[in-house]
Amino acid sequence: MTDDELKALVASLAVDSKNLHEAQKVTDEQMKRTDEQMKRTDEKLERMGISLGNIGKNQGDVAEEFFFQSLIKNNHLGKIHFDDVVKNMEKHRGQIQEEYDLVMTNGDAIAVVEVKYKAHKNDLDKLDRKMKHFKQLFPIYQAFKQYGAIAAFHINDDAKEEALRRGYFVLQRSGDLVHTESSDHLTVL
């Protein structure tokens, strides 16, 4: 390589380096603007998430009340009869803290019922965890047989099959859904 060729190569590398540096500055500025925009979007989504979260919570409350009232009227899971149903049990012991949607008991058995408006396979993992922790949180039930159930207005077929495979009861909405009450003073037009 001649001296002139070497000088030309060094000069072109210097130009390329300067162009690369300028391009990096432009990219850094674009990334900064993108990060700021993403932060604003995240803040908006977080605010919306609160509203959307309330919709989900309201649907969950409706499902929980439906299954609570249904299990009061027919306190069976399969052939197992239960004496009572309790709603929203919370317990904290040591490093374990859980909330149980519905718990049914009789003289020798308990049933933990996880209620969802729409159940998915990952809800079964939550039920597994709650089942595992129940007797640690409530040692008074240590000698009781323990059953699990997933209750939902809608459950995907794969989630239902998986729940049954894991040995859980599956509760779904069915049958007569309308209960009518009236006062003695009906308006007739």
C-alpha positions in Angstrom: 0.0 0.0 0.0 1.4 3.4 -0.9 1.6 6.4 1.3 -1.1 8.2 -0.6 -3.4 5.1 -0.4 -2.7 4.9 3.3 -3.5 8.6 3.8 -6.7 8.2 1.8 -7.7 5.2 3.9 -7.1 7.0 7.2 -9.0 10.0 5.9 -12.0 7.9 4.9 -11.9 6.1 8.3 -11.9 9.5 10.0 -14.9 10.6 7.9 -16.7 7.3 8.6 -15.9 7.7 12.3 -17.3 11.2 12.3 -20.4 10.1 10.5 -20.8 7.1 12.8 -20.5 9.5 15.8 -23.2 11.8 14.3 -25.4 8.9 13.6 -25.0 7.6 17.1 -26.0 11.0 18.5 -29.2 11.0 16.3 -30.0 7.5 17.4 -29.4 8.4 21.1 -31.8 11.4 20.8 -34.4 9.2 19.1 -34.1 6.6 21.8 -34.5 9.3 24.5 -37.7 10.6 22.8 -39.0 7.0 22.5 -38.2 6.3 26.1 -40.1 9.5 27.2 -43.0 8.6 24.9 -43.1 5.0 26.3 -43.1 6.4 29.9 -46.0 8.7 29.1 -47.8 5.7 27.5 -47.1 3.5 30.5 -48.5 6.2 32.8 -51.6 6.4 30.7 -52.0 2.6 30.6 -51.5 2.5 34.4 -54.3 5.0 34.9 -56.5 3.1 32.5 -55.5 -0.2 34.2 -57.1 1.1 37.3 -60.4 1.6 35.5 -60.1 -1.7 33.6 -59.0 -3.4 36.8 -62.2 -2.3 38.5 -64.3 -3.8 35.6 -62.5 -7.1 36.2 -63.0 -6.8 39.9 -66.7 -6.1 39.5 -67.1 -9.1 37.2 -65.2 -11.3 39.8 -67.5 -10.0 42.5 -70.6 -10.9 40.5 -69.2 -14.4 39.9 -68.2 -14.9 43.5 -71.7 -13.8 44.8 -73.4 -16.1 42.2 -71.4 -19.2 43.3 -71.7 -18.3 47.0 -75.5 -18.1 46.7 -75.6 -21.2 44.6 -73.6 -23.2 47.0 -75.7 -22.0 49.9 -78.7 -23.5 48.1 -77.0 -26.7 47.0 -74.0 -27.3 49.3 -72.6 -30.3 47.4 -69.5 -30.8 45.4 -70.2 -34.0 43.5 -71.5 -36.5 46.1 -69.8 -34.7 49.0 -72.2 -32.7 51.3 -70.9 -29.7 53.1 -72.5 -28.0 56.1 -71.4 -24.4 55.4 -69.9 -22.0 53.0 -67.7 -19.0 53.9 -66.8 -16.2 51.6 -63.5 -14.2 51.4 -61.3 -15.8 54.0 -57.9 -14.1 54.4 -55.0 -15.3 56.5 -51.4 -14.3 57.1 -49.0 -16.5 58.9 -45.2 -16.1 58.7 -44.3 -15.6 55.1 -47.5 -17.0 53.7 -50.5 -14.9 53.0 -53.6 -16.0 51.0 -57.2 -15.0 50.3 -59.7 -17.7 49.7 -62.8 -16.9 47.6 -65.1 -19.6 49.0 -64.4 -22.3 51.6 -66.8 -25.1 52.3 -66.6 -27.4 55.4 -68.3 -30.4 57.0 -67.1 -32.6 59.9 -64.2 -34.1 58.1 -63.6 -32.3 54.8 -62.9 -28.8 53.5 -63.2 -27.5 49.9 -61.3 -24.5 48.6 -63.2 -22.9 45.7 -61.3 -20.4 43.5 -63.8 -18.2 41.7 -63.2 -16.5 38.4 -65.4 -14.8 35.9 -63.5 -16.4 33.1 -61.0 -19.2 34.2 -57.8 -20.0 32.4 -55.1 -22.6 32.9 -52.9 -20.2 34.9 -55.7 -19.8 37.5 -55.2 -23.5 38.3 -51.6 -22.7 39.4 -53.0 -20.2 41.8 -55.4 -22.8 43.1 -52.6 -25.2 43.5 -50.7 -22.7 45.6 -53.7 -21.9 47.7 -54.4 -25.6 48.3 -50.8 -26.1 49.4 -50.9 -23.3 51.9 -54.4 -23.8 53.3 -53.5 -26.3 56.1 -50.4 -24.3 56.9 -52.6 -21.2 57.4 -55.4 -23.0 59.1 -53.8 -25.9 61.1 -57.2 -26.6 62.8 -58.1 -28.4 59.5 -54.9 -30.5 59.5 -56.8 -33.8 59.8 -59.6 -32.9 57.3 -59.8 -34.2 53.7 -59.1 -31.3 51.4 -60.7 -30.8 48.0 -60.3 -28.0 45.4 -62.6 -26.5 42.9 -62.5 -23.9 40.2 -65.8 -22.0 39.7 -66.3 -19.8 36.6 -69.0 -18.4 34.4 -66.8 -19.5 31.5 -63.8 -21.9 31.4 -61.9 -22.8 28.3 -61.9 -26.5 27.4 -58.2 -26.9 28.0 -58.4 -25.3 31.4 -61.4 -27.5 32.3 -59.6 -30.7 31.2 -56.5 -29.6 33.2 -58.6 -28.9 36.3 -60.1 -32.4 36.1 -56.7 -33.9 35.4 -55.4 -32.2 38.6 -58.3 -33.7 40.6 -60.3 -30.5 41.0 -64.1 -30.0 40.8 -65.2 -27.7 38.0 -68.3 -25.5 38.8 -70.0 -23.7 35.9 -73.1 -21.6 35.6 -76.1 -23.8 34.5 -79.8 -24.2 34.7 -82.4 -21.8 36.1 -80.7 -18.4 36.5 -83.8 -16.3 37.1 -85.1 -15.8 40.7 -88.1 -13.6 40.9 -89.3 -11.7 43.9 -92.2 -9.3 44.1 -94.0 -7.2 46.7 -97.6 -7.6 47.7 -98.4 -4.3 45.9 -97.9 -5.2 42.2 -98.7 -2.5 39.7 -101.1 -3.7 37.0 -101.7 -1.5 34.0 
